[in-house]
Amino acid sequence: MAPPAKSTRSADRREQILDEAQRLFLEHGLDSTTTRQIALAVGISQPSLYAHFASRDAIAVELCIRAFGFLERRLRSVDQSLPSAQRLRELCRAYIQFGLEEPAAYRVAFMAEIAVDEESGMHRGLEAGLATFSILREAMTAHLGNANEAEVAAQSVWAGIHGLVAIFLTRPEFPFIEPGKLIETHLDRLLATHSSSAA
């Protein structure tokens, strides 16, 4: 059996670096994690790591883009033929489920403090995030039938579901009621303010 091609080995190593970096970011925080620690966790030298990523922030940006890609696929898997109100709710559920099932990816995508500029490369992460947000905005537009109203409504809903995920992740010691009940109650109240005859 022939050995794997160099490009395949490089891609595998790149994914390994991303996986270990994500684990370290979750355990220690982005600012407290170094490329040396990441290289050590992977079992390679720092120069070898730099052959794949120029810096820690470059790794974080790539993780952000990857996380948004995971989330986008989840959102796009929601049945487009559902009635508009039901589809909107299912999109919110898919978003919340992603955050709770993939906390490390979620934290990097939505909670890491990296400047959005050319130097950090985080503008690429923002572009990926906006592409994902557009799915919710389009669903809200279909629901309300008004693009101007849909923009602010979609941003409001996004902020609301993000807040719920963030508090679950950052305050696990809080005596929450049964998570499923809290999620559904939150969605009831959040989406009730954006009703439409199209529902």
Phi, psi and omega in degrees: 000129183290145177294154180299146180298155182302320181295324178291317179297320180295318179295320178296318179296320179299315179295323178296318177299315180297317181297315181291321178297317180299318178297316181291321178299320181292320183285319190243348185091152182299312185293337182263004180254135181247161176295331177297316178297319180295314179299318180297318180295325180282332182091031178229171178277162176300316178303324178293322177296318182292344174290341180255322182221137185285337185197173175297318180297325178297323176294315180298320178298315180296322176296321178298313179298317179297318180296317178296326176296317177300314182295318180300318180297322178296315182294321181289344178281349179289131184304119181284346182273357179294153171305148190304318181293320180292319180296319179299317180294319179294325176296318178296318178298317180298320178297311181297317179299318178301312182299322183280330181273336181233063186298324181294313179297319181297315181299319180294318183289320190245345189234358177279134181266095178232132180299135178271092179208175182295324184295315181282335184082002185290347175300331177291323176295321178297318179300318178295320179295320180293324177297321178290317179299328182300333178295315178293319180297317180296321178294322179291322177297316178297327181285315184269333181076015181217113186296322181294316178292325183295325182298309181290324179295317180295319178296321179295315180294317179302314179298322181293316181286328175297317180301320180294313179299315183299319181288327174298318184284324187265343181230059181294341181282347181293140182283068179297151170289180181307125188307317181300319179293318180295318179299312182293321177296318178299315180292322177306310185285324182292316185276341180297333181281354181235057182274162181205152176294344179286346183295000000 
